Amino acid sequence: MRLTRFAAVTLAIAAVPVGAGAAAPASPSIAAAAASASRSPGNVKLDAGRKPVQVLQFLGLRRGMNVLDLFGANAYWAEITSPVVGTKGHVTVWNPTQFYSDKTKQAFETFRASHPNVSIVTSAFEAPDLPRNFADLVILNDNYHDNYWQNEKLKVPRMDPDAFLKAVYSSMKPGGVIGVIDHVANPNPDTRATVEKYHRIDPNVVKADFKRAGFVLVGSSNILRNPADRHDIEVHDPKIAGKTDRFVFKFKKPR
């Protein structure tokens, strides 16, 4: 079972002392971690559109946290969160097997070799295999809408958003926070049709889904809003890619 292996890895990490009588080295700030020359050039190119420093400051990332990065096999968020949480924290990436190619796996394993506080769990999208009661902070970036999408070629079946959120909720500690970022869609009663056509989602659908799952909305930010985006173009279109109007919500799991 993957969860059993995850637990063993977590216990092993916790059992390794930082140093006899020595305090853990200070973690870099979020800005310093984002500016590190060790980050992959491809991920750095995404920073202008994603504004990771402002987003992670808004979400409250800090030293010692356990972070769960959903759909994170490109290591974009792990590159920044891993040094910030430091040796007292841990970053677990979850990635659906449907989106975990051999090339992506090889690149992530190379990254993980130099980041001992990072691990990865993979499972089918429709059956998220997440560590339970683990996360202080969850990052869900531009992918929640995929719970309303299906694709026969990629073997993504019709998803159940409620089941997905139930698994995420169980993965979080009481009081934990999840940051949800996604592309804004205009209101439409048929959410699945909107996602299929545009890969966008109505923010009010997200709020309703998370409320139904037991989460409490504790903040939102306009960091990634773009009033020039009219929400009537598919997000991968070169005219808007990387510049879509996106909401940033901060939900909390009640204590």
VOGULO-428487 format. One record per residue: residue number from 1; residue in one letter; x, y, z of N, C-alpha, C in turn. Coordinates in steps of 0.001 Angstrom, whole numbers, plus 500000, padded with zeros to 6 digits. Atoms other than C-alpha are relative to their C-alpha. Layout:
 fimar tidren     nu     nv     nw    cau    cav    caw     cu     cv     cw
   NUM      a      X      Y      Z      X      Y      Z      X      Y      Z
...
//
This chain:
 fimar tidren     nu     nv     nw    cau    cav    caw     cu     cv     cw
     1      m 500855 498794 500000 500000 500000 500000 500881 501242 500000
     2      r 499181 498793 500075 501355 503428 499095 499958 500779 501300
     3      l 500085 499237 498758 500100 504996 502310 500919 499403 501058
     4      t 499097 500631 499043 502057 502445 504340 501425 500426 499726
     5      r 498648 499543 500342 505223 503340 502448 500185 501451 500385
     6      f 499902 498581 499633 504479 507031 502971 500229 500142 501494
     7      a 499846 499903 498553 504111 506504 506715 501403 499605 500425
     8      a 498651 500440 499649 507400 504630 506847 501024 501070 499671
     9      v 499070 498935 500381 509201 507395 504973 499915 501154 500977
    10      t 500183 498886 499082 507692 510049 507239 500630 499710 501347
    11      l 499412 500358 498715 508730 508180 510393 501513 499989 499927
    12      a 498547 500029 500145 512233 507681 509055 500580 501392 500000
    13      i 499530 498615 500036 512607 511371 508317 499969 500606 501387
    14      a 500147 499418 498670 511328 512301 511759 501040 499461 500968
    15      a 499066 500630 499073 513796 509910 513409 501433 500463 499807
    16      v 498628 499577 500264 516891 511478 511839 500268 501316 500700
    17      p 499737 498751 499306 518376 514105 514167 500693 500997 499095
    18      v 499347 498953 500772 519429 517433 512704 501462 500078 500369
    19      g 498622 499950 499532 522571 517361 514801 499979 499982 501509
    20      a 499992 500112 498548 523523 516607 518360 500076 501364 500629
    21      g 500018 498730 499293 522513 519623 520375 499931 501214 499101
    22      a 499997 498865 500924 522263 521779 517242 498588 500281 499527
    23      a 501303 499604 500530 519245 523722 516080 499999 499816 498489
    24      a 500112 500110 501453 517937 523229 512555 500404 501322 499366
    25      p 499615 498754 500665 519385 525746 510099 498775 500810 499630
    26      a 501123 499124 500327 517202 528740 509426 499543 499767 498565
    27      s 500537 500166 501339 514902 528334 506444 500051 501331 499257
    28      p 500035 498753 500760 515105 530862 503616 498583 500565 499955
    29      s 501320 499402 500192 512248 533284 503109 499393 499455 498717
    30      i 500663 500441 501232 509685 532516 500436 500643 500678 498796
    31      a 499400 499273 501115 511219 535208 498232 501373 499441 499658
    32      a 498671 500549 500253 514713 533767 498663 499914 498631 499353
    33      a 500162 501332 500597 513511 530249 497859 499579 500112 498540
    34      a 500451 499817 501380 511751 531490 494726 501121 500509 499109
    35      a 498896 499409 500770 514900 533342 493648 501200 499066 499877
    36      s 498863 500908 500002 517177 530316 494101 500412 499602 498586
    37      a 499466 500390 501304 519434 529519 491155 499833 498508 499733
    38      s 500154 501445 500171 518744 525817 491740 498667 499616 499366
    39      r 501306 500309 500585 515185 526068 490408 500124 499722 498504
    40      s 499955 500327 501416 514425 524674 486977 499601 501209 499159
    41      p 500315 498842 500849 514451 527315 484202 498567 499979 499483
    42      g 501367 500083 500497 511141 526023 482863 498987 500449 501025
    43      n 500917 499575 498948 509426 526555 486201 500135 501489 500279
    44      v 499789 498564 499757 511002 529985 486700 499230 500839 498981
    45      k 500726 499256 501036 509415 531085 483413 498517 500174 500345
    46      l 501417 499920 499629 505992 530453 484976 499735 501034 501094
    47      d 500173 499133 498832 506606 532832 487881 499242 501279 499687
    48      a 500638 498723 500329 505453 535978 486072 498485 499871 500025
    49      g 501445 500191 500008 501986 534514 485633 499455 499433 501290
    50      r 500489 500674 498791 501772 532564 488895 500244 500788 501288
    51      k 499678 499168 498830 503310 535087 491347 500101 499165 501279
    52      p 499952 500947 498887 504375 532344 493761 500314 500626 501348
    53      v 499647 499388 498716 505863 534619 496414 498762 500595 500655
    54      q 501205 499377 499434 502670 536624 496869 498955 498955 500378
    55      v 500998 501042 499723 500486 533509 496687 500346 499251 501282
    56      l 499611 500782 498825 502475 531561 499295 500012 500848 501266
    57      q 500114 499114 498841 502675 534576 501595 498541 500120 500426
    58      f 501430 499916 499701 498895 534899 501355 499495 498723 500677
    59      l 500448 501281 499439 498438 531201 502153 500645 499688 501342
    60      g 499396 500166 498680 500769 531438 505159 501057 498924 500101
    61      l 498926 500994 499943 503576 529050 504214 501069 500430 500995
    62      r 498948 499685 499038 506134 528855 507000 500797 498737 500343
    63      r 499091 501064 499606 508938 526755 508405 499276 498933 500839
    64      g 500518 501106 499212 508060 523321 509793 498671 499441 499534
    65      m 501294 500484 500473 504830 522879 507841 500133 498696 499210
    66      n 500178 501097 500937 503710 519690 506133 499128 500503 498863
    67      v 500690 499473 501179 502662 520646 502603 499590 498848 499099
    68      l 500480 500953 500994 500536 518570 500233 499769 500761 498702
    69      d 500061 499326 501299 501006 519635 496612 499284 499085 499026
    70      l 500817 500834 500872 498226 518213 494452 500313 500290 498534
    71      f 499640 499907 501429 499037 517554 490774 501374 500658 499826
    72      g 498768 499223 499950 502558 518744 491569 501242 499342 499443
    73      a 498824 500748 500448 504858 516392 489635 500987 500823 499188
    74      n 499012 499146 500660 506444 519261 487720 500915 500691 501006
    75      a 499188 499470 498892 507917 520272 491127 499981 501517 500079
    76      y 500031 498525 499974 506919 523905 490558 499891 500520 501432
    77      w 500191 499506 498638 505600 524460 494074 500977 499339 500966
    78      a 499077 500693 499102 507863 521867 495684 501372 500661 500012
    79      e 498712 499318 500055 510960 523735 494503 500075 501151 501004
    80      i 500034 498829 499118 509879 526726 496589 499641 499620 501427
    81      t 500456 500331 498646 508080 525122 499520 500991 499132 500756
    82      s 499070 500907 499327 510731 522476 500253 501047 500736 500839
    83      p 499021 499301 499161 513488 524887 501384 499361 500837 501097
    84      v 500644 499153 498991 511004 527093 503246 499566 499171 501212
    85      v 500452 500799 498842 509507 524306 505394 501191 499386 500719
    86      g 498770 500433 499363 513029 523050 506050 499970 498563 500488
    87      t 499848 501371 499530 514132 519912 507840 498914 499579 500983
    88      k 501087 500312 499070 511279 520129 510344 498671 499786 499287
    89      g 501219 500168 500772 508683 520081 507565 500174 498962 498908
    90      h 499952 500986 501082 507834 517840 504646 499038 500429 498905
    91      v 500861 499727 501152 506384 518263 501155 499671 498674 499338
    92      t 500452 501181 500721 504319 515442 499698 499264 500445 498753
    93      v 500669 499743 501274 503373 515664 496047 499083 498824 499697
    94      w 500881 501045 500538 500361 513747 494789 499771 500301 498536
    95      n 500264 499831 501422 499977 513187 491079 499190 498828 499470
    96      p 500750 501098 500604 497382 511194 489147 500891 499199 499048
    97      t 499196 500840 500891 498914 508257 487318 499731 500336 498532
    98      q 500318 499645 501388 497115 509422 484162 500894 501122 499475
    99      f 499191 498855 500401 499350 512511 484143 501463 499843 500440
   100      y 498647 500234 499488 502603 510899 485328 500770 499146 499001
   101      s 499274 500697 501054 504604 509989 482246 501376 499567 500493
   102      d 498653 500446 499642 507964 508230 482343 500968 501186 500038
   103      k 499129 498823 500040 509648 511525 481411 499810 500855 501240
   104      t 500284 499214 498803 507924 513375 484244 500526 499294 501243
   105      k 499511 500778 498858 508751 510593 486681 501513 500110 500144
   106      q 498541 499920 499959 512429 510659 485759 500455 501376 500491
   107      a 499634 498647 499594 512609 514444 486148 499714 500222 501480
   108      f 500337 499798 498589 510860 514336 489517 500950 499226 500901
   109      e 499069 500785 499181 513107 511578 490851 501361 500688 500082
   110      t 498753 499239 499973 516139 513664 489892 499887 501163 500972
   111      f 500243 498890 499075 514653 516623 491762 499980 499500 501440
   112      r 500169 500506 498639 513775 514532 494799 501329 499553 500615
   113      a 498710 500466 499496 517319 513181 495078 500751 501097 500748
   114      s 499331 498887 499330 518482 516645 496143 499080 500731 500978
   115      h 500964 499402 499076 515415 517428 498272 499451 498903 500914
   116      p 500378 501141 499154 515213 514849 501089 498692 500178 500766
   117      n 501275 499813 499300 512116 516437 502633 498818 500016 499032
   118      v 501062 500089 501006 510056 515766 499486 499748 498538 499669
   119      s 500368 501337 500458 508166 512596 498576 498836 500123 499039
   120      i 501109 499973 500955 505582 511654 495982 499127 498767 500180
   121      v 500987 501074 499986 502426 509546 496004 499236 500095 498692
   122      t 500778 500008 501237 500693 508514 492784 498864 498995 500112
   123      s 501149 500904 500069 497309 506940 492189 499099 500509 498895
   124      a 500950 499573 501019 494477 507088 489699 499280 501267 500453
   125      f 500686 498740 499702 492820 510505 489516 498704 499729 500756
   126      e 501306 500277 499409 489473 508952 490435 500098 499315 501361
   127      a 499809 500660 498704 490976 507256 493526 501209 500607 500705
   128      p 498834 499324 499411 493266 509809 495227 500486 499310 501274
   129      d 499370 500726 498895 495644 508006 497584 500827 501018 500785
   130      l 499362 498891 499294 496507 510778 500046 500312 499624 501455
   131      p 499697 500258 498580 498217 510660 503450 498935 500629 500887
   132      r 501077 499506 499141 495654 511097 506217 500541 500860 501133
   133      n 499685 499115 498869 495760 513898 508783 501453 500493 499928
   134      f 498596 499645 500251 499045 515113 507279 500229 501497 499821
   135      a 499637 498696 500554 498814 518560 505755 499594 501182 500875
   136      d 500292 498670 499463 499086 521974 507349 499563 500932 498876
   137      l 500303 499181 501164 498873 523466 503863 499891 499109 498773
   138      v 500208 500699 501265 497485 522059 500615 499989 501036 498881
   139      i 500010 499127 501172 498111 523640 497219 499289 499269 498870
   140      l 500774 500561 501112 495611 522996 494423 499938 501065 498909
   141      n 499771 498924 500952 496721 525063 491459 499506 499642 498595
   142      d 500508 500105 501373 494679 525288 488220 499523 498599 499629
   143      n 500416 501364 500306 493389 521719 488520 498674 499584 500614
   144      y 501248 500471 499415 490233 521629 490610 498939 499791 498923
   145      h 501018 500117 501052 488154 522161 487464 500033 498633 499315
   146      d 499898 501296 500667 489438 518815 486151 499098 498942 500628
   147      n 500968 500914 499399 487057 517106 488574 498664 500012 499264
   148      y 501207 499923 500821 484326 518170 486136 500294 499653 498533
   149      w 499540 500299 501355 486224 516910 483081 500205 498505 499852
   150      q 499671 501383 500257 486583 513517 481500 500627 499904 498615
   151      n 499275 500121 501258 488788 512303 478685 500331 498533 499772
   152      e 499815 501426 500260 488681 508839 477202 501433 499690 499605
   153      k 498635 500241 500457 492099 509141 475530 500985 499943 501168
   154      l 499112 499954 498838 493797 510028 478834 499517 499113 501147
   155      k 500574 500930 499020 491661 507484 480720 499550 500726 501272
   156      v 500597 499256 498888 490051 510136 482911 498497 499771 499938
   157      p 501435 500279 500036 486544 508872 483760 499195 501199 500501
   158      r 500840 498972 499399 483601 510977 484844 500307 500038 501497
   159      m 499524 499868 498633 484811 512307 488178 498868 500384 500943
   160      d 500928 499607 498944 482997 512852 491465 500696 501047 500864
   161      p 499326 498955 499219 484088 516235 492905 499841 499819 501504
   162      d 500214 500185 498561 482557 515393 496292 500938 498939 500568
   163      a 499099 501061 499536 484607 512193 496582 501443 500498 500047
   164      f 498650 499440 500016 487784 514042 495623 500219 500894 501216
   165      l 499849 499084 498868 487199 516721 498258 499943 499262 501333
   166      k 500018 500794 498773 486396 514098 500878 501403 499463 500297
   167      a 498637 500510 499821 489866 512598 500313 500948 501124 500410
   168      v 499146 498856 499654 491511 516030 500458 499749 500415 501448
   169      y 500360 499608 498632 489639 516904 503656 500655 499059 501012
   170      s 499413 500984 499087 490839 513678 505311 501523 500104 500056
   171      s 498539 499890 500035 494431 514429 504278 500521 501153 500854
   172      m 499581 498781 499308 494476 517693 506251 499847 499880 501513
   173      k 500135 499885 498561 495068 518373 509906 498863 500976 500316
   174      p 500962 498980 499578 492295 520223 511784 500706 501358 500081
   175      g 499381 498678 500056 493005 523906 511234 500869 500215 498786
   176      g 499183 499885 501204 494894 523174 508015 499324 500861 498947
   177      v 500474 499076 501038 494560 525486 505021 500239 499383 498630
   178      i 499802 500374 501394 494067 524720 501338 499839 501239 499132
   179      g 500071 498914 500966 494825 527269 498657 499527 499458 498670
   180      v 500585 500460 501258 492681 526835 495546 500102 501131 498980
   181      i 499817 499042 501087 493684 528654 492374 499406 499380 498745
   182      d 500534 500556 501240 491758 528247 489139 499560 501122 499065
   183      h 500382 499063 501050 490706 529921 485903 498514 500342 500120
   184      v 501379 499550 499813 487521 531986 486181 499170 499727 498746
   185      a 500989 500189 501062 484513 530972 484092 498783 500860 500286
   186      n 501284 499321 499820 481319 532876 483501 498977 498995 500526
   187      p 501019 500918 499457 478288 531424 485333 499289 499229 498895
   188      n 500702 500881 500940 476659 528495 483548 499483 498828 500810
   189      p 500524 501116 499207 474341 525894 485068 500667 498660 499682
   190      d 499357 501250 500387 476233 523166 483176 501522 500143 500184
   191      t 498574 499836 499692 479640 523193 484879 500864 499075 499152
   192      r 499201 500949 500782 480857 520106 483029 500182 500481 498561
   193      a 499882 499489 501376 480134 521680 479641 500977 501166 499942
   194      t 499070 498868 499953 482002 524829 480647 501438 499518 500105
   195      v 498643 500520 499822 485027 522860 481804 500481 499317 498729
   196      e 499622 500691 501226 485035 520731 478672 500411 500991 498910
   197      k 499745 499035 501073 484990 523785 476406 501150 500948 500316
   198      y 499059 498926 499671 487163 526253 478319 501080 499624 501024
   199      h 499126 500345 498861 488965 524442 481182 499993 501131 501042
   200      r 500243 498964 498995 487546 527109 483499 498874 499538 500903
   201      i 501079 500347 499084 485195 527011 486463 499484 501255 500685
   202      d 500650 498884 499295 482743 529422 488056 500461 499990 501461
   203      p 499550 499959 498600 484199 530558 491410 498917 499624 500999
   204      n 501079 500324 499069 480778 530164 493025 499757 498491 500092
   205      v 500091 501458 499948 480737 526467 492092 501055 499455 500962
   206      v 498920 500435 499112 484081 526045 493877 499634 500282 501453
   207      k 500393 499657 498631 482827 527856 496966 498944 499035 500523
   208      a 501076 500899 499572 479697 525696 497079 500518 498584 500242
   209      d 499449 501350 499856 481639 522457 496593 500793 499868 501304
   210      f 499154 500073 498808 484127 523234 499362 499166 500167 501279
   211      k 500875 499856 498839 481401 524380 501753 499280 498697 500293
   212      r 500699 501278 499832 479503 521145 501155 500931 498933 500576
   213      a 499022 500970 499501 482714 519216 501922 500429 500275 501430
   214      g 499676 499692 498611 483032 520922 505306 501034 501088 500201
   215      f 499009 498949 499894 485594 523604 504513 499355 501356 500277
   216      v 500447 498624 499741 485296 527239 505619 500875 500942 499186
   217      l 499252 499002 500762 486294 530059 503278 500485 501083 500958
   218      v 499440 499038 499043 488668 532260 505287 500730 501146 499313
   219      g 499343 498899 500690 490136 534493 502587 499989 499808 498498
   220      s 499839 500027 501451 490424 535364 498925 500918 501144 499612
   221      s 499032 498996 500431 492923 537384 496952 499812 500300 498520
   222      n 500054 499576 501400 492982 539351 493709 501375 499963 499335
   223      i 498629 500034 500502 496687 538593 493161 500054 499622 498521
   224      l 499922 500533 501362 495991 536736 489909 498803 500392 499138
   225      r 501140 499568 500805 492915 538564 488653 500467 500784 498776
   226      n 499700 499291 501241 492954 539918 485089 498691 500460 499374
   227      p 501291 499523 500514 489971 542105 484174 499913 500020 498475
   228      a 500019 500008 501460 490988 542018 480503 499554 498651 499432
   229      d 500430 501331 500418 490132 538294 480344 498483 499928 500112
   230      r 501470 500029 500018 486472 537941 479321 499452 498599 500268
   231      h 500394 501361 499620 486391 534211 480206 499346 499225 498855
   232      d 500656 500646 501141 485269 533253 476684 501006 499368 499050
   233      i 498970 500610 500811 488474 531632 475464 500653 498876 500813
   234      e 499406 501152 499323 490069 528277 476272 501361 500392 500572
   235      v 498854 499478 499251 492876 528687 478783 501351 499690 499360
   236      h 498729 500333 500647 495553 527052 476607 500209 500763 498697
   237      d 499856 499184 501200 494926 529424 473709 501167 500962 500179
   238      p 498835 499120 499850 498167 531353 473059 499657 501449 500318
   239      k 500377 498600 499741 496260 534626 473276 499803 500281 501486
   240      i 500296 499778 498579 495520 534066 476981 500817 499112 500931
   241      a 499254 500943 499164 497763 531239 478214 500981 500727 500916
   242      g 499138 499362 499013 499542 532272 481403 499514 501339 500488
   243      k 500518 498669 499633 497438 535418 481678 498506 499959 500309
   244      t 501426 500104 499726 493984 534092 482522 499624 500704 501305
   245      d 500557 499467 498756 491794 535680 485153 499812 498828 500955
   246      r 500062 501119 499052 492244 533431 488196 499626 500480 501398
   247      f 500317 499723 498597 490758 533407 491668 500989 499254 500880
   248      v 499185 500662 498974 492783 532522 494772 499161 499961 501267
   249      f 500809 500174 498796 490699 531114 497628 500826 499291 501075
   250      k 499382 500677 498864 491902 530101 501077 498894 499418 500868
   251      f 500968 500713 499185 489767 527475 502783 500713 499360 501188
   252      k 499442 500632 498807 490305 526027 506244 499162 498800 500396
   253      k 500694 501129 499383 489443 522662 507746 499785 500355 501455
   254      p 500247 499586 498608 487763 523475 511066 500722 499099 500995
   255      r 499372 500769 498932 489456 522389 514259 498964 499160 500729
//
